[in-house]
Amino acid sequence: MSKFKVGDRVRTNGDFTFDPNEGVITSIEDTRHAVRVDGEGSYSWTYYERELELIANAPALTIQAGKFYKTRDGRKVGPMVRGSGGGSREYAWTAPQKVGDFVTSWTTEGLYHVGDRRPEIAACDLIAEWVDEPVASATVTFKVGDRVRCVRDYPGQFTKGKEYVVRYYDSEDSRLGVVSDDEGDENGLGASYFEPITIKVGDWVRTDNGEIGIVLHDDQTEIHPYLVGYVGATDIDEASEWCGAYELTVVPPGTAKASNDNAPILAEIDELEQRLSDLRAKLAA
């Protein structure tokens, strides 16, 4: 019994060779192996087993109904349907796409045509299950002064969930530096360790000095782009202030300023939110 089987790709290992020196076994009778030579159409050469060596193939496919597969030249075909392509039981799998000159069907091993192994025919063979390329995520960019949150620990320097301020950002090697790490030093790390903290108009925020306010305006052309109206402010000159992202932390709506007397602030909240509504109306006009 031969160590080869029909469909194996082989090359000769002796002096009597074909050119090109590769082909596919189309039949085996006793000790004779008919080899369909690449590029020679239907012409076959006959060899004994000892004159041939197997060309290592990729792991054999296990074609499954409903799945998609990749052809040798990179095309996507499927979903696969079990059937008898062209009325032949040998070609057990079909797909809706037309990929070559023959009926679009394949053997269980993924061969498009066992007998004809011309390059343009072999290009239609199935070689692997199709894997869709992952969708590239949007590139996140940073700028000096941005407030960022660490998304995974870097022991001794950065803590997951902790916020930092961007000191520099090198987009070429995606390295991001912060003003102060966990040890109080200026330090840098790959940008993938951080996510931007976004602040928008209407957000409730706490400033570095503990004041609670609402973001009334956003002007990203400024170094301090956020106009914050302070809840409970009694002095008109101190009722609002322009702040940078590094000075603000977003807090839940209705958060009260830390105090000892817990004075009611609902009236001030209503007034400030009315000011926000009026400002939005003016901006929209």
Backbone as a ProteinNet text record, in pm:
[ID]
protein_1_A
[PRIMARY]
MSKFKVGDRVRTNGDFTFDPNEGVITSIEDTRHAVRVDGEGSYSWTYYERELELIANAPALTIQAGKFYKTRDGRKVGPMVRGSGGGSREYAWTAPQKVGDFVTSWTTEGLYHVGDRRPEIAACDLIAEWVDEPVASATVTFKVGDRVRCVRDYPGQFTKGKEYVVRYYDSEDSRLGVVSDDEGDENGLGASYFEPITIKVGDWVRTDNGEIGIVLHDDQTEIHPYLVGYVGATDIDEASEWCGAYELTVVPPGTAKASNDNAPILAEIDELEQRLSDLRAKLAA
[TERTIARY]
84.7	0	88.1	55.4	137.7	126.4	234.5	232.3	168	140.3	75.2	-73.2	-147.4	-288.8	-321.4	-431.7	-476.8	-498.4	-445.8	-457.1	-330.5	-236.7	-110.9	-28.6	32.4	128.6	265.2	335	463	564.4	691.7	799.9	885.8	956.5	1043	1172.1	1232.4	1355.9	1471.3	1452.4	1558	1600	1668.6	1717.9	1607.8	1509.8	1403.5	1294.2	1300.5	1209.5	1123.2	1019.4	937.8	964.4	932.9	960.4	832.1	772.7	824.1	820.1	898.1	923.9	817	693.1	586.1	458.5	373.9	245.4	156.4	41.3	-57.6	-88.4	-89.6	-122.6	-271.2	-302	-441	-494.3	-402.6	-447	-330	-362.8	-261.1	-309.5	-227.3	-262.2	-142.5	-161.5	-51.2	63.1	179.9	294.4	315.3	222.9	238.9	151.6	213.6	146.5	138.6	17.9	0.8	6.7	97.2	117.3	81.1	-20.7	-59.4	35.8	115.2	223.7	169.2	216.7	176.4	209.8	112	134.7	126.8	94.5	92.7	-49.2	-148.9	-286.1	-322.9	-370.7	-415.4	-305.3	-183.9	-76	-27.2	-7.7	40.4	167.6	254.7	372.2	347.2	410.6	392.9	524	510.3	628.1	600.9	710.4	702.1	710.8	663.8	662.1	799.9	904.2	1039	1092.3	1029.2	1076.5	1010.7	923.3	847.8	868	854.1	850.9	734.9	675.5	557.4	598.3	521.9	539.7	447.9	507.5	429.6	319.4	201.7	85.2	49.7	-28.7	-84.5	-178.2	-205.7	-296.7	-426.5	-472.2	-591.3	-711	-788.1	-908.5	-1017.8	-1101.1	-1225	-1336.3	-1380.3	-1480.8	-1613.5	-1678.2	-1804.4	-1908.7	-2030	-2140.4	-2161	-2184.8	-2214.7	-2093.9	-1972.2	-1852.8	-1793.7	-1704	-1635.9	-1490	-1431.4	-1293.2	-1214.2	-1081.7	-991.2	-929.6	-931.8	-869	-717.6	-646.2	-500.8	-458.5	-541.1	-506.9	-575.5	-631.5	-676.3	-821.4	-904.2	-1045.2	-1128.1	-1241	-1332.5	-1448.6	-1473.8	-1586.1	-1669.9	-1796.4	-1888.2	-2018.2	-2112.7	-2105.1	-2107.2	-2036.1	-2023.1	-2151.1	-2183.7	-2302.9	-2259.3	-2303.6	-2267.4	-2356.7	-2293.2	-2368.5	-2276.1	-2319.7	-2237.6	-2215.5	-2105.1	-2075.4	-2061.7	-2135.1	-2126	-2170.1	-2244.4	-2292.4	-2189.5	-2074.1	-1968	-1963	-1960.8	-1952.2	-1815.8	-1712.4	-1578	-1573.6	-1652	-1654.9	-1775.6	-1750.2	-1860.7	-1909.8	-1837.2	-1873.1	-1886	-1988.4	-2011.4	-2029.8	-2020.1	-2040.2	-2102.1	-2167.5	-2238.5	-2148.1	-2023.5	-1936.2	-1879.6	-1858.6	-1788.5	-1643	-1551.9	-1411.5	-1320.1	-1369.8	-1284.2	-1365.7	-1303.4	-1368.6	-1464.6	-1457.7	-1539.8	-1652.8	-1735.2	-1839.6	-1773.9	-1832.3	-1770.7	-1794.7	-1698.8	-1710.1	-1571	-1562.5	-1433.3	-1443.4	-1327.6	-1320.4	-1319.4	-1331.7	-1326.9	-1195.1	-1087.5	-956.2	-938.2	-1039.6	-1031.4	-976.4	-953.9	-904	-1017.3	-988.3	-1088.7	-1100.3	-989.3	-990.8	-873.1	-902.3	-797.4	-709.2	-767.2	-690.8	-613.8	-674.3	-611.4	-546.6	-411.6	-341.4	-264.6	-316.1	-256.4	-260.3	-165.3	-160.8	-291.7	-360.4	-486.2	-596.7	-582.7	-680.4	-645.5	-515.7	-471.9	-498.9	-502.7	-529.7	-668.5	-757.1	-894.1	-909.4	-803.2	-809.4	-841.3	-906.5	-930.2	-813.1	-758.6	-639.5	-660.4	-764.7	-785.3	-924.7	-972.5	-1098.4	-1076.4	-1175.2	-1163.9	-1175.6	-1083.3	-1087.1	-1093.8	-1201	-1215.4	-1111.1	-1056.5	-960.8	-1031	-966.2	-1029.3	-1046.4	-1156.5	-1181.2	-1086.4	-1011.2	-916.8	-990.4	-946.6	-1008.8	-958.8	-1040.9	-1003.9	-877.8	-788.9	-665.8	-695.4	-649.1	-668.6	-545.8	-566.8	-455.8	-469.1	-356.5	-353.4	-280.4	-300.3	-225.9	-187.7	-86.9	-39.5	-153.6	-167.5	-272.5	-394.6	-408.4	-522.4	-517.1	-634.3	-643.8	-675.7	-601.5	-618	-634.9	-691.9	-713.6	-633.8	-563	-486.6	-583.1	-565	-657.5	-601.3	-469.8	-413.7	-287.8	-264.3	-155.9	-17.9	70.4	213	277	301.8	339.3	447.9	420.7	518	513.4	440.7	438.7	298.5	214.7	81.5	-20.8	-137.5	-240.5	-367.2	-421.9	-545.7	-655.6	-724.8	-834	-792.4	-663.2	-615.1	-598.1	-619	-610.2	-474.8	-429.6	-300.8	-316.6	-215.8	-217.4	-104.6	-135.3	-36.7	66.3	193.3	303.5	355.9	360.4	400.1	339.2	332.1	281.5	361	427.2	504.6	425.4	360.9	273.1	351.5	479.9	557.7	582.7	612.2	630	519.2	410.5	291	327.5	414.7	452.8	392.4	336.1	268.1	334	365.6	427	329.3	342.6	250.9	329.2	258.4	320.5	373.5	296.4	336.7	283.2	373.9	329.4	300.5	283.7	246.9	354.7	477.2	586.5	613.3	531.7	551.2	654	700.9	802.6	739	806.6	765	804.8	710.1	737.3	655.4	689.7	618.9	591.8	494.2	454.8	381.5	367.2	294.6	152.4	107.5	-25.1	-137.5	-112.3	-216.8	-254.7	-173.7	-205.1	-305.8	-345.2	-430.1	-549.6	-654.3	-768.4	-798.4	-845.7	-874.7	-998.6	-996.8	-1114.5	-1182.5	-1299.3	-1368.7	-1461.4	-1461.1	-1547.8	-1631.3	-1760	-1848.1	-1937.7	-1993.9	-2084.5	-2200.4	-2230.6	-2337.9	-2289.5	-2163	-2108.2	-2092.7	-2119	-2086.8	-1941.9	-1867.9	-1726	-1685.4	-1574.8	-1510.4	-1372.5	-1338.5	-1208.3	-1104.6	-980.8	-872.3	-885.9	-949.2	-964.5	-1097.8	-1169.8	-1290	-1420.1	-1415.6	-1539.5	-1619.6	-1752.4	-1842.3	-1903.7	-1904.9	-1962.4	-2016.1	-2069.1	-2122.4	-2049.7	-2009.4	-1939.6	-2040.3	-2015.2	-2108	-2065.9	-1936.3	-1887.1	-1756.6	-1729.4	-1608.4	-1544.4	-1425.7	-1352.4	-1213.4	-1199.2	-1075.1	-959.8	-984.6	-874.6	-796.9	-851.1	-789.2	-709.2	-610.1	-533.7	-622.4	-710.9	-809.5	-946.4	-990.3	-1105.5	-1243.5	-1251.5	-1383	-1424.8	-1540.4	-1597.5	-1687.2	-1649.3	-1721.5	-1796.5	-1927.4	-2008.6	-2022.5	-1982.8	-1978.4	-2114.2	-2150.8	-2275	-2259.9	-2358.5	-2358.3	-2271.2	-2213.5	-2128	-2209.9	-2159.2	-2229.8	-2169.2	-2045.9	-1978.5	-1982.9	-2045.9	-2062.2	-1928	-1822.5	-1691	-1626.8	-1677.5	-1622.2	-1721.9	-1827	-1932.6	-1891.2	-1790.7	-1745.7	-1597.4	-1536.2	-1392.3	-1356.4	-1255.9	-1205.6	-1104.6	-1120.1	-1035.9	-982.1	-871	-818.5	-868.7	-859.7	-908.2	-835.1	-706.6	-627.3	-674.1	-758.1	-807.1	-943.1	-1003.5	-1142.5	-1156.9	-1254.2	-1294.5	-1445.1	-1492.8	-1637.6	-1700.2	-1811.5	-1881.4	-2028.3	-2103.2	-2246	-2323.7	-2426.4	-2509.5	-2567.4	-2569.4	-2623.8	-2524.5	-2398	-2295.9	-2280	-2275.2	-2261.6	-2116.2	-2081.8	-1948.1	-1929.9	-1816.6	-1789.7	-1792.2	-1872.6	-1881.7	-1923.7	-1912.2	-1948.1	-2093.3	-2152.9	-2290.2	-2394.1	-2349.8	-2443.2	-2558.5	-2529.4	-2633.3	-2703.7	-2834.2	-2909.8	-2856.8	-2846.8	-2794.9	-2889.8	-3011	-3102.6	-3136.1	-3154.3	-3188.1	-3074.5	-2951	-2836.1	-2822.1	-2853.5	-2846.9	-2945.8	-3069.3	-3171.5	-3127.5	-3072.7	-3030.3	-2917.3	-2821.1	-2708.3	-2750.5	-2839.8	-2887.3	-2969.5	-3037.9	-3111.2	-3012.8	-2902.9	-2799.3	-2740.9	-2723.2	-2673.6	-2771.5	-2899.9	-3002.6	-3003.5	-2992	-2991.4	-2869.7	-2753.2	-2631.9	-2640.6	-2698.3	-2715.7	-2805.5	-2912.7	-3004.4	-2933.6	-2845.6	-2773.6	-2675.4	-2605.9	-2511.6	-2580.4	-2703.7	-2777.7	-2840.1	-2853.6	-2919	-2830.9
-119.8	0	124.7	219.1	339.1	428.7	496.9	593.8	724.7	738.5	858.7	831.5	938.7	925.6	1026.8	1004.2	1097.5	1235	1338	1474.1	1525.2	1433.5	1476.4	1558.2	1665	1739.9	1676.4	1651.9	1581.9	1649.3	1613.9	1651.9	1527.8	1528.4	1414	1426.8	1311.5	1312.6	1245.3	1222.3	1156.3	1240.5	1175.4	1246.7	1272.5	1183.9	1195.4	1285.2	1412.7	1509.6	1577.3	1641.3	1726.1	1871.2	1963	2104.1	2182.8	2248.5	2262	2129.4	2121.9	1995.8	1964.9	2001.7	1975.1	1939.5	1865.4	1830.3	1763.4	1714.4	1652.4	1512.5	1416.9	1279.2	1271	1223.9	1213.7	1070.7	973.7	834.2	747.1	634.7	537.2	399.7	333.3	199.2	108.8	9.5	-78.9	6	4.1	81.4	210.9	240	356.7	472.2	590.7	711.9	813.4	847.4	949.7	1087.3	1172.1	1305.2	1410.2	1493	1605.2	1720.6	1754.5	1850.9	1993.5	2074.5	2215.1	2283.1	2355.9	2432.4	2353	2221.9	2137.6	2094.8	2164.6	2130.5	1991.2	1907.8	1773.6	1668.2	1710.7	1613.6	1556.5	1422.9	1354.7	1276.5	1268	1183	1067.8	953.9	837.7	808	787.6	763.5	648.1	587.5	491.4	566.4	502.7	564.7	614.6	532.8	569.6	694.1	733.5	849.7	980.6	973	1091.3	1121	1247.6	1287.1	1382.9	1373.2	1453.2	1596.8	1691	1831.7	1857.6	1898.6	1918.7	2019.5	1979.9	2067.6	2129.3	2235.2	2291.4	2187.5	2197.5	2102.2	2088.5	1964.9	1938.9	2017	2069.4	2142.6	2046.7	2095.5	2026.3	2121.5	2110.6	2204.5	2178.4	2286.7	2275.6	2363.2	2312.6	2386.1	2519.5	2623	2755.4	2842.5	2785.4	2864.8	2919.3	3017.9	3080	3036.5	3029.6	2984	3074.9	3066.7	3148.8	3065.8	3120	3050.6	3076.6	2998.2	3011.8	3152.7	3218.9	3354.7	3462	3423.4	3522.8	3564.2	3497.3	3535.4	3467.1	3529	3475.6	3407.3	3281.3	3208.9	3145.8	3130.2	3072.7	3151.1	3112.9	2999.1	2866.3	2768.8	2639.6	2558.2	2487.6	2401.9	2263	2162.5	2026.5	1983.5	1935.7	1893.9	1819.3	1796.2	1726.1	1821.4	1894.4	1991.3	1926	1976.8	1922.6	1778.9	1731.1	1594.4	1492.9	1539.4	1447.8	1437.6	1313.3	1294.5	1337.7	1339.8	1375.3	1520	1607.1	1748.5	1771.2	1755.5	1745.5	1879.3	1989.9	2119.3	2225.8	2308	2416.2	2547.9	2657.1	2791.2	2876.8	2987.4	3068.2	3147.9	3174.3	3256.6	3176.3	3245	3182.8	3225.3	3129.5	3163.4	3116.7	3036.4	2986	2946.9	2865	2826.2	2709.8	2639.1	2520.3	2548.5	2448.1	2458.5	2490.8	2584.9	2626.1	2520.2	2427.5	2319.4	2269.5	2201.7	2157.4	2016.1	1951.4	1822.2	1845	1737.8	1747.6	1807	1787.8	1841.9	1986.2	2042.8	2182.2	2203.7	2096.2	2111.6	2154.2	2254.9	2304.3	2212.3	2155.4	2059.6	1965	1836.1	1738.3	1718.6	1712.5	1679	1794.3	1910.7	2026.8	2111.8	2114.1	2189.4	2307.2	2365	2488.6	2593.8	2686.8	2785.6	2858.8	2896.1	2969.5	2881.8	2749.9	2658.6	2631.2	2605.1	2581.3	2701.7	2822.1	2943.2	2941.8	2856.4	2848.2	2746.9	2673.2	2578.6	2651	2581.8	2635.9	2596.4	2693	2663.4	2687.1	2761.9	2790.5	2849.1	2837.3	2903.6	3053.9	3125.3	3271	3335.3	3427.2	3502.8	3650.3	3716.2	3858	3937.8	4039.7	4127.1	4206.1	4221	4301	4444.6	4504.5	4645	4730.4	4813.1	4898	4998.1	5006.9	5102.9	5242.8	5340.3	5478	5513.2	5586.3	5627.3	5735.1	5713.3	5811.6	5901.1	6030.6	6124.3	6203.9	6250.6	6327.5	6458.5	6553.4	6678.1	6719.3	6804.1	6850.5	6917	6880	6936	6848.1	6746.4	6655	6577.2	6550.7	6462.1	6322.2	6222.8	6086.1	5991.2	5875.1	5772.1	5648.4	5589.4	5467.9	5348.9	5266.2	5155.2	5020.7	5014.2	4892.7	4929.4	4852.3	4884	4873.4	4962.1	4949.9	4965.2	4852.7	4853.5	4954.2	5029.6	5123.7	5261.1	5273.4	5402.9	5449.8	5357.1	5396.4	5294.6	5345.6	5261.6	5265.4	5148.7	5141.4	5221.6	5306.2	5387.1	5523.5	5544	5672.3	5770.1	5899.4	6002	6072.8	6111.9	6180.5	6293.9	6378.7	6491.4	6475.1	6493.5	6474.1	6587.3	6548.8	6644.3	6654.3	6539.3	6539.1	6416.2	6417.9	6302.5	6290.6	6178.1	6150.8	6053.4	6105.1	6020.6	5919.7	5944.8	5853.1	5720.5	5724.6	5598	5574	5654.1	5638.3	5634.7	5725.9	5733.8	5859.6	5841.7	5951.1	5974.9	6101.3	6136.3	6211.6	6196	6263.6	6353	6449.9	6546.4	6478.3	6387.5	6325.3	6183.2	6084.6	5946.8	5915.6	5789.7	5753	5790	5806.6	5842	5992.5	6068.3	6212.4	6256	6163.2	6196.1	6216.6	6295.8	6305.3	6175.4	6116	5985	5963.9	5861.1	5831.9	5684	5652.2	5512.7	5507.7	5387.6	5373.2	5427.2	5495	5557.9	5456.9	5328.3	5226.9	5204	5255.5	5240.8	5345.4	5438.8	5549.1	5567.1	5629.6	5670.7	5816	5891.7	6032.6	6046.1	6146.7	6181.1	6296.7	6272.6	6375.3	6455.9	6585.2	6677.2	6752.7	6764.9	6832.2	6931.6	7021.2	7121.3	7051.1	7096.6	7036.7	6940.4	6897.7	6806.9	6878.2	6804.2	6850.8	6813.7	6907.7	6884.9	6934.7	6876.2	6925.3	6977.5	7096.2	7153.2	7101.4	7135	7091.7	7143.3	7260.8	7316.2	7281	7182.6	7130.8	7196.9	7299.4	7365.9	7276	7284.1	7210	7306.9	7267.7	7355.5	7278.3	7351.8	7294.1	7358.6	7277.4	7328.9	7403.4	7534.5	7619.2	7638.7	7626.2	7654.2	7578.1	7543.6	7469.5	7536.4	7589.2	7653.9	7590.8	7489.6	7413.3	7490.3	7614.6	7696.7	7760.9	7752.2	7814.7	7712.5	7761.6	7674.5	7621.7	7709.1	7669.6	7676.6	7567.7	7575	7568.5	7531.8	7506	7618.9	7680.5	7780.7	7708.2	7715.2	7644.9	7745.7	7725.1	7806.9	7735.9	7803.2	7738	7736.4	7620.4	7603.6	7671	7757.2	7819.5	7940.7	7991.6	8109.5	8232	8312.5	8434	8559.6	8551.9	8667.4	8655.4	8754.3	8747.1	8735	8797	8792.2	8654.5	8573.9	8441.3	8330.6	8370.6	8274.5	8176.9	8212.8	8124.5	8144.7	8048.3	8053.2	7963.1	8005.4	7922.6	7823.3	7696.2	7590.2	7498.7	7434.8	7331.3	7194.9	7095.6	6961.7	6904.5	6940.4	6886.1	6936.2	7042.1	7097.4	7040	6958.7	6917.6	6766.2	6725.4	6585.9	6580.2	6500.3	6488	6414.7	6469.7	6410.8	6393.7	6312	6293.2	6423.4	6447.8	6567.8	6576.1	6695.2	6715.5	6698	6665.9	6650.5	6781.1	6769.1	6888	6910.9	7038.2	7072.7	7025.6	6968.1	6923.1	7042.5	7032	7141.2	7084.7	7167.3	7124	7150.5	7251.4	7287.5	7224.3	7159	7094.2	7186.4	7313.3	7410.5	7368.8	7392.9	7357.1	7432.2	7363.3	7427.6	7410.9	7359.7	7333.9	7460.5	7571.2	7695.5	7740	7728.7	7767.3	7677.5	7547.9	7455.7	7496.9	7528.2	7569.8	7694.8	7790	7915.1	7891.7	7808.9	7783.2	7707.2	7611.5	7536.9	7626.2	7725.7	7820.7	7905.5	7945.7	8020.9	7938.9	7808.8	7719.7	7712.4	7701.8	7696.6	7825.2	7940.5	8068.9	8081.1	8035.2	8043	7955.5	7836.6	7747.6	7813.1	7879.9	7946.6	8056.5	8132.5	8239.6	8182.8	8072.9	8011.6	7954.9	7907.8	7849.3	7955.6	8075.8	8183.3	8228.9
0	0	0	-84.2	-97.7	25.5	54.7	164	120.8	-11.1	-62.7	-85.9	-108.6	-143.8	-252.6	-320.4	-423.4	-360.6	-427.7	-377	-310.4	-276.6	-214.7	-313.9	-263.4	-344.1	-322.8	-432.4	-426.5	-517	-492.9	-583.6	-607.3	-717.6	-745.9	-666.3	-635	-557.4	-630.1	-761.9	-839.1	-957.5	-1054.4	-1172.4	-1274.4	-1275.2	-1375	-1317.7	-1352	-1290.3	-1394.2	-1345.9	-1432.4	-1394.5	-1480.8	-1457.8	-1483.5	-1383.3	-1246.7	-1172.3	-1066.8	-998	-892.3	-917	-821.8	-896.2	-827.2	-885.3	-782.1	-829.9	-741.9	-793.5	-701.7	-738.9	-772.3	-893.5	-937.7	-933.8	-935.8	-925.2	-883.5	-820.8	-779.5	-823.7	-901.4	-950.6	-930.1	-844.1	-805.4	-749.6	-815.5	-766.6	-844.6	-938.9	-1024.8	-974.2	-970.7	-922.2	-1036.1	-1076.4	-1179.9	-1114.1	-1163.2	-1105.8	-1209.4	-1178.1	-1264.3	-1235.1	-1337.8	-1320.1	-1319.5	-1224.3	-1220.3	-1352.2	-1406.1	-1527.7	-1655.4	-1647.1	-1766.9	-1805.4	-1751.8	-1785.7	-1739	-1830.4	-1793	-1806	-1841.5	-1864.2	-1731.7	-1729.6	-1609	-1638	-1536.9	-1539.7	-1442.9	-1469.3	-1383	-1309.6	-1175.7	-1092.2	-997.1	-952.4	-843.9	-710.4	-607.9	-475.9	-433.9	-460.7	-417.1	-486.8	-597.9	-674.3	-630.6	-532.4	-490.6	-343	-309	-167.7	-146.5	-29.6	1.4	32.1	-20.8	16.1	134.5	245.3	368	343.6	379.5	364.9	498.3	493.1	616.5	677.2	807	869.2	789.6	775.7	695.4	747.2	653.2	688.8	734.5	821	853.6	815.3	691.6	641.7	711.2	754.3	825.4	758.4	754.8	693.2	763.3	681.8	736.2	760.5	754.5	781.2	651.1	667.9	554.9	554.5	433.3	420.9	326.7	340	260.5	149.2	28.2	-83.3	-81	-162.5	-165.7	-208.5	-291	-334.4	-250.3	-132.9	-36.3	-41.5	-122.3	-129.6	-21.8	10.9	111.5	40.7	76.8	17.3	127.7	100.5	197.7	199.5	280.9	373.7	298.8	355.3	289.5	305.4	198.1	195.7	151.2	222.2	182.5	66.9	-39.1	-157.3	-250.1	-371.8	-470.6	-586.5	-581.2	-685.3	-820.7	-918.4	-1053.7	-1062.9	-962.9	-965.1	-921.1	-870.1	-828.7	-677	-626.1	-481.5	-427.8	-514.8	-471.5	-422.5	-489.4	-452.2	-361.7	-231.8	-136	-82.6	-113.3	-54.3	-162	-147.9	-243.4	-168.2	-245.3	-190.2	-299.4	-263.6	-363.4	-456.8	-417.3	-499.9	-617.1	-729.6	-842.9	-833.3	-817.9	-796.3	-908.3	-1002.6	-1109.6	-1230.2	-1316.4	-1441	-1425.8	-1312.2	-1294.3	-1196.2	-1173.6	-1072.1	-938.4	-864.9	-738.6	-633.5	-623	-526.6	-491.7	-378	-327.3	-270.2	-266.6	-199.7	-48.8	26.2	171.9	218.8	139.6	175.9	131.4	63.8	22.4	-117.1	-195	-331.4	-423.8	-508.3	-602.5	-723.2	-764.6	-874.8	-856.2	-843.8	-817.3	-938.7	-1056.1	-1175.2	-1234.3	-1238.9	-1301.6	-1193.7	-1192.4	-1088.8	-1146.6	-1254.2	-1303.3	-1192.8	-1191.3	-1083.8	-1062.2	-1171	-1155.4	-1096.7	-1109.9	-1050.6	-904.9	-879.8	-742.4	-653.6	-714	-636.4	-574	-623.7	-572.7	-459.5	-427.5	-315.9	-186.1	-95.8	37.6	127.1	198.8	279	428.6	467.1	609.5	630	752.9	785.9	782.9	731.3	719.4	857.5	886.4	1011.2	976.2	1015.2	986.5	1062.8	995.7	1062.1	1171.3	1286.7	1392	1349.1	1393.2	1362.4	1445.6	1376.6	1448.7	1535.8	1659	1749.3	1718.3	1750.9	1725.4	1804.1	1738.6	1804.7	1907.2	2027.9	2134.5	2139.3	2135.8	2145.7	2273.9	2321.6	2445.2	2419.9	2510.3	2504.5	2646	2653.9	2783.1	2859.8	2985.9	3070.1	3082.6	2993.9	3004.1	3135.7	3187.5	3304	3252.4	3299.3	3250.5	3367.8	3337.5	3438.9	3400.2	3495.1	3470	3457.9	3353.9	3330.8	3376.1	3406.7	3465.8	3544.8	3647.2	3740.8	3676.3	3718.9	3694	3831.1	3898.9	4040.9	4076.1	4182.5	4234.2	4172.2	4058.6	3991	3954.4	3903.3	3858.7	3909	3950.7	4011	3926.6	3896.2	3819.9	3888.3	3810.1	3861.4	3912	3933.9	3984	3867.8	3897.7	3795.3	3799.6	3679	3665.6	3564.6	3556.7	3463.4	3363.2	3234.5	3128.6	3129.5	3134.9	3126.3	2983.2	2914	2773	2707.5	2572.5	2498.6	2369.6	2351.2	2231.2	2145.1	2041.1	1959	1876.8	1849.8	1767.2	1837.3	1967.5	2038.4	2140.4	2128.9	2214.2	2361.9	2401.4	2542.4	2603	2719.2	2785.9	2921	2950.2	3078	3165.2	3295.1	3387.1	3482.4	3536.9	3626.4	3751.4	3806.4	3931.7	3937.7	3954.1	3967.5	4113.8	4147.3	4284.6	4385.8	4338.5	4428.1	4428.6	4353	4347.2	4245.6	4161	4061.2	3924.7	3839.9	3701.2	3633.2	3561.4	3505.6	3379.8	3304.9	3181.3	3166.3	3080.4	3056.9	2924.5	2868.2	2743	2753.2	2648.2	2650.7	2669.6	2635.6	2650.5	2796.5	2889.2	3030.6	3078.8	2991.3	3034.5	2942.4	2996.4	2917.4	2951.1	2852.1	2879.8	2968	3051.6	3131.1	3059.8	3006.3	2929	3019.3	2998.9	3072.5	2970.6	2996	2901.1	2974.2	2895.3	2951.4	3022	3142.4	3221.4	3326.7	3317.1	3418.7	3552.7	3657.3	3791.4	3818.9	3878.1	3900.9	4039.1	4085.7	4207.7	4170.7	4216.5	4186.4	4285.1	4257	4344.4	4487.2	4500.4	4635.4	4701.3	4640.8	4704.6	4668.3	4582.3	4542.1	4447.4	4459.4	4371.2	4271.6	4144.8	4043.7	3926	3829.9	3706.9	3589.9	3492.5	3375.3	3287.6	3269	3193.7	3048.9	3021.6	2886.4	2864.6	2738.2	2702.5	2581.6	2600.1	2491.6	2483.4	2395.6	2388.8	2326.2	2284.6	2234.6	2349.6	2469.8	2585.5	2667.6	2741	2829.3	2941.3	2992.9	3093.2	3025.3	2963.1	2872.2	2937.6	3065.2	3124.7	3218.9	3186.7	3276.2	3376.4	3503.3	3608.4	3694.9	3706	3796.2	3929.3	4038.1	4168.2	4236.2	4287.1	4362.4	4498.6	4532.8	4664.3	4676.5	4565.6	4573.4	4612.4	4704.8	4750.7	4693	4648.1	4590.3	4439.5	4370.5	4226.5	4155.5	4214.7	4152.2	4164.3	4254.8	4275.4	4238.1	4163.8	4130.7	4021.7	3941.8	3834.1	3810.4	3742.4	3719.7	3602.5	3524.6	3416.1	3473.3	3437.8	3494.8	3384.8	3414.4	3327.4	3371.5	3279.9	3313.5	3433.7	3446.3	3556.4	3692.8	3694.1	3820.6	3860.1	3771.7	3790.6	3799.4	3879.8	3889	3872.7	3777.6	3755.9	3874.4	3923.4	4038.4	4002.7	4077.4	4049.7	4067.4	3984.3	4000	4141	4196.9	4330.2	4441.5	4406.6	4509.7	4587.6	4718.6	4803.5	4837.3	4851.9	4896.7	5040.7	5068	5203.8	5299	5402.8	5500	5633.6	5736.8	5871.1	5904.8	5835.7	5872.5	5781.7	5670.1	5577.9	5540.8	5510.4	5475.1	5348.2	5341.3	5220.6	5099.2	4987.6	4866.7	4748	4771.8	4660.6	4583.4	4653.6	4585.8	4495.7	4546.8	4466.5	4343.2	4360.7	4247.3	4139.2	4181.7	4085.8	4011.2	4085.3	4023.8	3924.2	3962.5	3874.8	3749.9	3765.9	3650	3558	3613.6	3531.3	3450.8	3515.9	3445.7	3331.1	3355	3251.6	3134.9	3167.1	3062.9	2980.8	3049.8	2979.9	2889.1	2938.8	2859.6	2736.2	2749.4	2634.8	2529.9	2578	2485	2408.9	2477	2410.9	2307.8	2344	2250.5	2127.8	2146.8	2034	1944.6	1996.7	1919.6	1802.3
[MASK]
+++++++++++++++++++++++++++++++++++++++++++++++++++++++++++++++++++++++++++++++++++++++++++++++++++++++++++++++++++++++++++++++++++++++++++++++++++++++++++++++++++++++++++++++++++++++++++++++++++++++++++++++++++++++++++++++++++++++++++++++++++++++++++++++++++++++++++++++++++++++++++++

